[in-house]
Amino acid sequence: KHAGGVSGELHFWKKWTFYANWVLVGARKDRTGLAGRPVREISPPYENLEMTLSYDWNDRLQLFGRIENATSRFYSEVIGFPSDGTMVFVGLKVDWEVPSSKK
């Protein structure tokens, strides 16, 4: 019911892109169904910040790094399933076109 976010993307030096996404979610009712817990509980509010930096090596290759939960805040999107802490990913994206066999 009470959720929102802000995101933005910045392109610079022709080959670099920075992207950030900040999500804020307010308190909400949640059904747990877990033994020994009330049927409905209030999930606390949380925020999550994700950031990505990428470099276009050429038309087909892109190097990237991504940080999820950059603020390292503890939160649960669903009660009983806590988020992982801050996670860092580094990778390479390849754009590969498979030739069509249709003529």
PAVO-75171 format. One record per residue: residue number from 0; residue in three letters; x, y, z of N, C-alpha, C, O in turn. Coordinates in steps of 0.1 Angstrom, whole numbers, plus 5000, padded with zeros to 4 digits. Example, Ala and Ser with C-alpha at 12.3 -4.5 7.8 and 13.67 -1.06 7.14 Angstrom:
2
 resi resn  n_u  n_v  n_w ca_u ca_v ca_w  c_u  c_v  c_w  o_u  o_v  o_w
    0  ALA 5132 4943 5078 5123 4955 5078 5132 4967 5078 5142 4967 5085
    1  SER 5128 4978 5071 5137 4989 5071 5129 5000 5079 5134 5011 5080
END
This chain:
103
 resi resn  n_u  n_v  n_w ca_u ca_v ca_w  c_u  c_v  c_w  o_u  o_v  o_w
    0  LYS 5008 4988 5000 5000 5000 5000 5009 5013 5000 5006 5022 4993
    1  HIS 5019 5013 5008 5028 5024 5009 5042 5020 5004 5050 5015 5012
    2  ALA 5044 5022 4991 5057 5018 4985 5061 5028 4974 5052 5034 4968
    3  GLY 5073 5029 4972 5078 5038 4961 5093 5037 4959 5099 5029 4966
    4  GLY 5097 5044 4950 5112 5043 4947 5116 5054 4937 5108 5061 4931
    5  VAL 5129 5054 4936 5135 5064 4927 5146 5057 4920 5154 5049 4926
    6  SER 5147 5059 4907 5158 5052 4899 5163 5063 4889 5156 5072 4885
    7  GLY 5175 5060 4885 5181 5069 4876 5193 5063 4868 5199 5053 4873
    8  GLU 5196 5068 4857 5206 5062 4848 5214 5074 4843 5209 5084 4838
    9  LEU 5227 5072 4843 5236 5082 4838 5246 5076 4829 5253 5067 4832
   10  HIS 5247 5082 4816 5256 5077 4806 5268 5088 4806 5265 5099 4805
   11  PHE 5280 5083 4806 5291 5092 4806 5303 5086 4798 5305 5074 4798
   12  TRP 5312 5095 4793 5324 5091 4786 5321 5081 4775 5329 5072 4772
   13  LYS 5309 5082 4769 5305 5074 4757 5303 5059 4760 5294 5053 4754
   14  LYS 5310 5053 4769 5310 5039 4770 5305 5034 4784 5303 5022 4787
   15  TRP 5304 5044 4794 5301 5040 4808 5286 5043 4811 5280 5053 4806
   16  THR 5280 5035 4819 5266 5037 4824 5266 5034 4839 5270 5023 4843
   17  PHE 5260 5043 4846 5257 5041 4860 5242 5041 4862 5235 5050 4858
   18  TYR 5237 5031 4870 5223 5029 4872 5221 5027 4887 5228 5019 4893
   19  ALA 5211 5034 4893 5208 5032 4907 5193 5031 4909 5185 5038 4902
   20  ASN 5189 5022 4918 5175 5020 4921 5173 5020 4936 5179 5011 4942
   21  TRP 5165 5029 4942 5163 5029 4956 5148 5027 4958 5139 5034 4953
   22  VAL 5145 5016 4965 5131 5012 4968 5128 5014 4983 5136 5009 4991
   23  LEU 5116 5020 4986 5112 5021 5000 5098 5014 5001 5089 5017 4993
   24  VAL 5097 5006 5011 5084 4999 5013 5080 5001 5027 5087 4998 5036
   25  GLY 5067 5005 5029 5062 5008 5042 5058 4995 5049 5058 4984 5043
   26  ALA 5054 4996 5062 5048 4985 5069 5036 4979 5062 5028 4987 5056
   27  ARG 5034 4966 5063 5023 4960 5056 5019 4947 5064 5027 4941 5071
   28  LYS 5006 4944 5062 5001 4931 5068 5006 4919 5060 5007 4920 5048
   29  ASP 5010 4909 5067 5015 4897 5061 5010 4885 5067 5008 4884 5080
   30  ARG 5006 4875 5059 5001 4862 5065 5013 4853 5066 5021 4851 5057
   31  THR 5015 4847 5078 5027 4839 5080 5024 4824 5079 5030 4817 5071
   32  GLY 5013 4819 5086 5010 4805 5085 5021 4796 5092 5021 4784 5090
   33  LEU 5030 4803 5099 5040 4795 5106 5035 4791 5119 5028 4798 5126
   34  ALA 5039 4779 5124 5035 4774 5136 5040 4783 5148 5051 4787 5148
   35  GLY 5031 4785 5157 5035 4793 5169 5035 4808 5166 5039 4816 5175
   36  ARG 5031 4812 5154 5031 4827 5151 5016 4831 5148 5009 4823 5144
   37  PRO 5013 4844 5150 5000 4848 5147 4997 4846 5132 5007 4846 5124
   38  VAL 4984 4845 5128 4981 4843 5114 4985 4855 5106 4989 4854 5095
   39  ARG 4983 4867 5112 4986 4880 5105 4996 4887 5113 4995 4889 5126
   40  GLU 5007 4893 5107 5016 4901 5114 5019 4913 5106 5016 4914 5094
   41  ILE 5025 4923 5112 5029 4935 5105 5044 4934 5101 5052 4933 5110
   42  SER 5047 4934 5088 5060 4934 5083 5066 4948 5085 5059 4957 5081
   43  PRO 5078 4949 5090 5083 4963 5092 5087 4969 5078 5089 4962 5069
   44  PRO 5088 4982 5078 5092 4989 5065 5107 4986 5062 5114 4982 5071
   45  TYR 5110 4987 5050 5124 4985 5046 5128 4993 5034 5119 4999 5027
   46  GLU 5141 4994 5031 5146 5001 5019 5156 4992 5013 5163 4984 5020
   47  ASN 5158 4994 5000 5169 4986 4993 5175 4995 4982 5168 5001 4975
   48  LEU 5188 4995 4982 5195 5003 4972 5203 4994 4963 5212 4986 4968
   49  GLU 5201 4994 4950 5209 4986 4941 5216 4996 4931 5210 5006 4927
   50  MET 5229 4993 4928 5236 5001 4919 5244 4992 4909 5249 4982 4912
   51  THR 5245 4997 4897 5252 4990 4886 5261 5000 4879 5257 5011 4875
   52  LEU 5273 4995 4876 5282 5003 4867 5286 4994 4856 5291 4983 4858
   53  SER 5285 4998 4843 5288 4990 4832 5297 4998 4822 5296 5010 4821
   54  TYR 5305 4990 4815 5314 4996 4805 5312 4988 4792 5313 4976 4792
   55  ASP 5308 4995 4781 5306 4988 4768 5320 4987 4761 5325 4997 4756
   56  TRP 5326 4975 4762 5339 4973 4756 5338 4975 4741 5347 4981 4735
   57  ASN 5328 4969 4735 5325 4971 4720 5311 4969 4718 5303 4968 4728
   58  ASP 5306 4967 4705 5292 4964 4702 5287 4951 4708 5275 4950 4710
   59  ARG 5295 4942 4711 5291 4929 4716 5294 4926 4731 5288 4917 4736
   60  LEU 5304 4933 4736 5308 4929 4750 5306 4941 4760 5309 4952 4757
   61  GLN 5301 4937 4771 5298 4947 4782 5303 4941 4795 5299 4930 4799
   62  LEU 5312 4948 4802 5316 4945 4815 5307 4952 4825 5303 4963 4823
   63  PHE 5304 4945 4837 5295 4952 4846 5298 4948 4860 5304 4937 4863
   64  GLY 5295 4956 4870 5295 4953 4884 5282 4958 4890 5277 4969 4886
   65  ARG 5277 4950 4899 5264 4953 4905 5265 4951 4920 5271 4941 4925
   66  ILE 5259 4960 4928 5258 4959 4942 5243 4959 4946 5236 4968 4942
   67  GLU 5239 4948 4953 5225 4948 4958 5225 4950 4973 5235 4945 4980
   68  ASN 5215 4956 4978 5214 4960 4992 5227 4967 4996 5234 4964 5006
   69  ALA 5230 4978 4989 5242 4986 4991 5243 4992 5005 5254 4995 5010
   70  THR 5231 4995 5011 5231 5001 5024 5233 4991 5036 5234 4994 5047
   71  SER 5233 4978 5032 5235 4967 5041 5225 4967 5052 5228 4963 5064
   72  ARG 5213 4970 5049 5202 4970 5059 5195 4956 5059 5193 4950 5049
   73  PHE 5192 4952 5071 5185 4939 5073 5170 4942 5069 5164 4951 5074
   74  TYR 5164 4933 5061 5150 4934 5058 5145 4921 5053 5152 4912 5050
   75  SER 5132 4920 5054 5125 4908 5048 5113 4913 5040 5105 4920 5044
   76  GLU 5113 4908 5027 5102 4911 5018 5090 4904 5023 5079 4908 5022
   77  VAL 5092 4892 5028 5082 4883 5034 5087 4878 5048 5098 4875 5049
   78  ILE 5078 4879 5058 5082 4875 5071 5087 4860 5071 5081 4851 5065
   79  GLY 5098 4858 5077 5104 4845 5078 5115 4842 5067 5121 4832 5067
   80  PHE 5116 4852 5058 5126 4850 5047 5135 4863 5046 5132 4871 5038
   81  PRO 5145 4864 5055 5153 4876 5055 5161 4877 5043 5165 4867 5036
   82  SER 5165 4889 5039 5173 4892 5028 5188 4887 5031 5192 4886 5042
   83  ASP 5195 4885 5020 5209 4883 5022 5215 4897 5025 5208 4907 5023
   84  GLY 5227 4897 5029 5233 4910 5032 5237 4917 5018 5231 4914 5008
   85  THR 5247 4925 5019 5251 4932 5007 5257 4921 4998 5266 4913 5002
   86  MET 5254 4921 4985 5259 4912 4975 5265 4920 4964 5260 4930 4959
   87  VAL 5277 4915 4959 5284 4921 4948 5286 4911 4937 5289 4900 4939
   88  PHE 5282 4916 4925 5283 4907 4913 5292 4914 4903 5291 4926 4901
   89  VAL 5300 4907 4896 5309 4912 4885 5307 4902 4873 5306 4890 4875
   90  GLY 5305 4907 4861 5303 4899 4850 5306 4905 4837 5310 4916 4836
   91  LEU 5303 4897 4827 5305 4900 4813 5293 4896 4805 5288 4885 4806
   92  LYS 5287 4906 4798 5275 4903 4789 5280 4902 4775 5288 4910 4770
   93  VAL 5276 4892 4768 5279 4890 4754 5267 4890 4745 5257 4883 4748
   94  ASP 5267 4899 4735 5255 4899 4726 5259 4891 4714 5268 4894 4706
   95  TRP 5252 4880 4713 5256 4870 4702 5243 4867 4694 5233 4862 4700
   96  GLU 5244 4869 4681 5233 4866 4673 5235 4852 4666 5246 4850 4660
   97  VAL 5225 4844 4667 5226 4831 4661 5220 4832 4647 5209 4836 4645
   98  PRO 5228 4828 4637 5222 4830 4623 5210 4821 4621 5209 4809 4626
   99  SER 5200 4826 4614 5188 4819 4612 5190 4809 4601 5197 4811 4591
  100  SER 5184 4797 4602 5185 4787 4592 5174 4788 4582 5174 4781 4572
  101  LYS 5165 4797 4584 5154 4799 4574 5159 4807 4562 5167 4817 4564
  102  LYS 5155 4804 4551 5159 4811 4538 5146 4817 4532 5148 4823 4521
END
